[in-house]
């Protein structure tokens, strides 16, 4: 029988981290869950404005506010999908949680060296530094909510649908490097969404596919048979849609 992977989960707080933790706990020894604070809204807005311009950034902020309402109205569908896929959204036990301001802090490096995991599962953190990634020999493995490299960044499943590219609406488990979802691919899978799904529920379908792929990747890691590969084709980083773009796609093309 293969050994159980000993892992650390390095993540942001939220539903997807709870689903990942509970999805791995029966097959892995989870030494710790390190939860970092979300980056400040002010720093995000300044970066987006510098990168994309104020007009686009304000449109994205309007969509983020709208998506909070969408999240509240989609709770029933989210719970239906969690039950359908037999996932568990129970809270992570506080005894295994370490909270930090940033995943890139020296205290995280010290903890990883002390715990010496077989792998680090990354879920919803900021971009990880070269110093952190090189601090231990264990691989850092991420779940990305999109098919890379075509849909790097955020909300890759939504963007594939919005671009009428359903064959690349899916999820990727990949190695972490210093780029934005540019690490070697380990596993990928597409998802099927229904007419009652939307921007908020697409990630539940993605997590249902991601958890078994992450289990496989962690087994590969502990048995020293990880085989990352690169995919040919377009590569693009995506951000939040603007509210105007989202509403146009919703009412003209049915992409919710």
C-alpha positions as CSV (number, residue, x, y, z in Angstrom):
1,X,0.0,0.0,0.0
2,X,1.5,3.4,-1.0
3,X,2.4,5.7,1.9
4,X,0.1,8.5,2.9
5,X,1.3,11.9,1.8
6,X,2.2,14.3,4.6
7,X,1.1,17.7,3.4
8,X,0.8,21.4,4.4
9,X,-2.1,23.4,2.9
10,X,-1.1,27.0,2.2
11,X,-4.3,28.9,1.4
12,X,-6.6,31.8,1.6
13,X,-9.8,31.5,3.8
14,X,-13.0,30.5,2.1
15,X,-15.3,27.7,0.9
16,X,-12.8,26.3,-1.6
17,X,-10.2,25.8,1.1
18,X,-12.7,24.0,3.3
19,X,-13.7,21.7,0.4
20,X,-10.1,21.0,-0.4
21,X,-9.2,20.3,3.3
22,X,-12.1,17.9,3.8
23,X,-11.5,16.3,0.4
24,X,-7.9,15.4,1.3
25,X,-8.0,14.6,5.0
26,X,-8.9,10.9,4.6
27,X,-6.1,10.2,2.1
28,X,-3.4,12.5,3.5
29,X,-1.8,13.5,6.8
30,X,-2.4,17.2,7.0
31,X,0.3,18.6,9.2
32,X,-1.0,22.2,9.1
33,X,-3.3,24.6,7.3
34,X,-1.7,28.0,6.9
35,X,-4.3,30.6,6.1
36,X,-3.1,34.0,4.9
37,X,-5.1,37.2,5.0
38,X,-6.6,38.5,1.8
39,X,-4.5,41.3,0.3
40,X,-5.9,44.8,1.0
41,X,-8.5,46.1,-1.3
42,X,-6.6,49.4,-1.6
43,X,-3.4,47.6,-2.9
44,X,-5.5,45.5,-5.3
45,X,-7.3,48.6,-6.7
46,X,-4.0,50.5,-7.2
47,X,-2.4,47.5,-9.0
48,X,-5.4,47.0,-11.3
49,X,-5.6,50.7,-12.1
50,X,-2.0,50.8,-13.0
51,X,-2.2,47.7,-15.1
52,X,-5.6,48.0,-16.7
53,X,-6.6,51.6,-16.3
54,X,-9.2,53.3,-14.0
55,X,-12.2,52.7,-16.3
56,X,-11.8,49.0,-16.4
57,X,-10.9,48.8,-12.7
58,X,-14.1,50.7,-11.7
59,X,-16.1,48.4,-13.9
60,X,-14.5,45.4,-12.1
61,X,-15.3,46.8,-8.7
62,X,-18.9,47.3,-9.7
63,X,-19.0,43.6,-10.8
64,X,-17.4,42.5,-7.5
65,X,-20.2,44.3,-5.6
66,X,-22.8,42.7,-7.9
67,X,-21.2,39.2,-7.4
68,X,-21.8,39.4,-3.7
69,X,-25.5,39.7,-4.3
70,X,-25.2,36.8,-6.8
71,X,-23.5,34.8,-4.1
72,X,-26.3,35.3,-1.7
73,X,-29.0,34.3,-4.2
74,X,-27.0,31.2,-5.3
75,X,-26.5,29.6,-1.8
76,X,-29.2,27.0,-2.4
77,X,-27.6,25.9,-5.7
78,X,-24.1,25.8,-4.2
79,X,-25.3,23.5,-1.4
80,X,-27.1,21.3,-3.9
81,X,-23.9,20.8,-5.9
82,X,-21.8,20.2,-2.7
83,X,-24.3,17.4,-1.8
84,X,-24.4,16.0,-5.4
85,X,-20.7,15.7,-5.5
86,X,-20.5,14.3,-1.9
87,X,-18.2,17.1,-0.8
88,X,-17.8,18.4,2.7
89,X,-17.8,22.1,3.6
90,X,-17.3,21.6,7.3
91,X,-15.1,24.2,9.0
92,X,-11.4,23.4,9.3
93,X,-10.5,22.4,12.9
94,X,-8.8,25.4,14.6
95,X,-6.1,23.2,16.1
96,X,-4.5,22.7,12.6
97,X,-4.8,26.3,11.5
98,X,-2.0,28.8,11.6
99,X,-3.0,32.4,10.5
100,X,-0.4,34.7,8.9
101,X,-0.5,38.1,7.2
102,X,1.1,36.7,4.0
103,X,2.2,33.3,2.8
104,X,5.6,34.8,1.9
105,X,6.5,35.7,5.5
106,X,9.6,34.2,7.1
107,X,7.5,32.5,9.7
108,X,5.9,30.4,7.0
109,X,9.3,29.3,5.8
110,X,10.3,28.3,9.3
111,X,7.1,26.3,9.7
112,X,7.6,24.5,6.4
113,X,11.2,23.5,7.3
114,X,10.0,22.3,10.7
115,X,7.1,20.2,9.4
116,X,9.1,18.9,6.3
117,X,6.0,17.9,4.3
118,X,6.0,15.7,1.2
119,X,4.1,18.4,-0.7
120,X,2.5,21.8,-0.1
121,X,-1.0,22.2,-1.4
122,X,-1.7,25.8,-2.6
123,X,-5.2,27.1,-2.7
124,X,-6.1,30.7,-3.3
125,X,-3.0,32.5,-2.1
126,X,-1.2,35.5,-3.5
127,X,1.8,34.9,-5.9
128,X,4.4,33.0,-3.9
129,X,8.0,34.3,-3.7
130,X,11.0,32.5,-5.1
131,X,12.5,32.4,-1.6
132,X,9.4,30.5,-0.2
133,X,9.3,28.1,-3.2
134,X,12.9,27.3,-2.8
135,X,12.8,27.0,1.0
136,X,12.1,23.2,1.0
137,X,12.5,20.4,-1.5
138,X,8.9,19.4,-1.5
139,X,6.8,20.5,-4.5
140,X,4.2,23.2,-4.3
141,X,1.0,22.1,-6.1
142,X,-1.9,24.4,-6.9
143,X,-5.5,24.1,-8.0
144,X,-6.3,26.6,-10.7
145,X,-9.9,27.3,-11.7
146,X,-9.3,27.3,-15.4
147,X,-7.5,25.4,-18.1
148,X,-3.9,26.7,-18.4
149,X,-2.2,28.4,-20.1
150,X,-5.2,29.8,-22.1
151,X,-7.1,30.9,-18.9
152,X,-4.6,31.9,-16.3
153,X,-5.4,34.4,-13.6
154,X,-8.9,34.4,-12.1
155,X,-12.3,32.8,-13.0
156,X,-11.0,30.7,-15.9
157,X,-14.1,28.7,-16.2
158,X,-16.3,31.7,-16.6
159,X,-14.0,33.3,-19.1
160,X,-13.9,30.1,-21.3
161,X,-17.7,30.2,-21.4
162,X,-17.7,33.9,-22.1
163,X,-15.3,33.4,-25.0
164,X,-17.4,30.6,-26.4
165,X,-14.6,28.2,-25.7
166,X,-16.5,25.5,-23.8
167,X,-13.9,22.8,-24.6
168,X,-11.5,24.7,-22.3
169,X,-14.0,25.3,-19.5
170,X,-12.3,23.3,-16.7
171,X,-9.7,23.1,-14.0
172,X,-6.0,22.5,-13.7
173,X,-3.7,21.0,-11.0
174,X,-0.2,22.2,-11.6
175,X,3.2,22.9,-10.1
176,X,3.7,26.4,-8.7
177,X,6.4,28.7,-10.0
178,X,6.9,32.4,-9.7
179,X,4.5,33.2,-12.5
180,X,0.7,33.5,-12.6
181,X,-0.5,29.9,-13.1
182,X,2.5,29.2,-15.4
183,X,3.9,26.1,-13.6
184,X,4.0,22.7,-15.3
185,X,0.6,21.0,-15.7
186,X,0.0,17.7,-13.7
187,X,-3.7,17.1,-14.4
188,X,-6.6,18.9,-16.2
189,X,-10.3,18.2,-16.6
190,X,-13.2,20.0,-18.2
191,X,-16.6,20.5,-16.5
192,X,-20.2,20.5,-17.6
193,X,-22.5,23.3,-16.3
194,X,-26.2,23.6,-16.4
195,X,-28.6,26.4,-17.1
196,X,-29.1,27.0,-13.4
197,X,-25.4,27.6,-12.9
198,X,-23.6,30.9,-12.8
199,X,-20.4,32.7,-12.0
200,X,-20.7,31.6,-8.3
201,X,-21.5,27.9,-8.9
202,X,-18.9,27.2,-11.7
203,X,-16.1,26.8,-9.1
204,X,-18.1,24.1,-7.2
205,X,-18.1,22.0,-10.4
206,X,-14.4,22.7,-10.7
207,X,-13.6,21.7,-7.1
208,X,-15.4,18.4,-7.6
209,X,-13.0,17.6,-10.4
210,X,-10.0,19.2,-8.7
211,X,-10.0,17.2,-5.5
212,X,-9.5,13.8,-7.0
213,X,-6.8,15.2,-9.3
214,X,-5.0,16.7,-6.3
215,X,-5.2,13.4,-4.5
216,X,-3.5,11.8,-7.5
217,X,-0.9,14.5,-7.7
218,X,0.0,14.0,-4.0
219,X,0.3,10.3,-4.5
220,X,2.7,11.0,-7.4
221,X,4.7,13.4,-5.2
222,X,5.2,10.9,-2.3
223,X,6.2,8.2,-4.8
224,X,8.6,10.6,-6.7
225,X,6.7,10.3,-10.0
226,X,5.4,13.8,-10.7
227,X,5.5,14.4,-14.4
228,X,4.7,18.1,-15.1
229,X,4.3,19.1,-18.8
230,X,3.7,22.2,-20.8
231,X,0.7,22.8,-23.1
232,X,1.0,24.5,-26.5
233,X,-1.5,27.1,-27.6
234,X,-2.6,30.6,-26.4
235,X,-1.6,31.9,-23.0
236,X,-3.4,34.8,-21.4
237,X,-4.0,36.1,-17.9
238,X,-7.6,37.1,-17.0
239,X,-9.0,39.4,-14.4
240,X,-12.6,40.0,-13.1
241,X,-15.0,41.0,-15.8
242,X,-16.5,44.4,-15.7
243,X,-20.2,44.7,-14.7
244,X,-21.1,45.9,-18.2
245,X,-19.3,43.0,-19.8
246,X,-20.9,40.5,-17.5
247,X,-24.5,41.8,-18.0
248,X,-24.0,41.8,-21.8
249,X,-22.8,38.2,-21.7
250,X,-25.7,37.2,-19.4
251,X,-28.5,38.7,-21.4
252,X,-27.2,38.3,-24.9
253,X,-25.4,34.9,-24.7
254,X,-26.8,33.3,-21.5
255,X,-23.4,33.1,-19.8
256,X,-24.4,33.7,-16.2
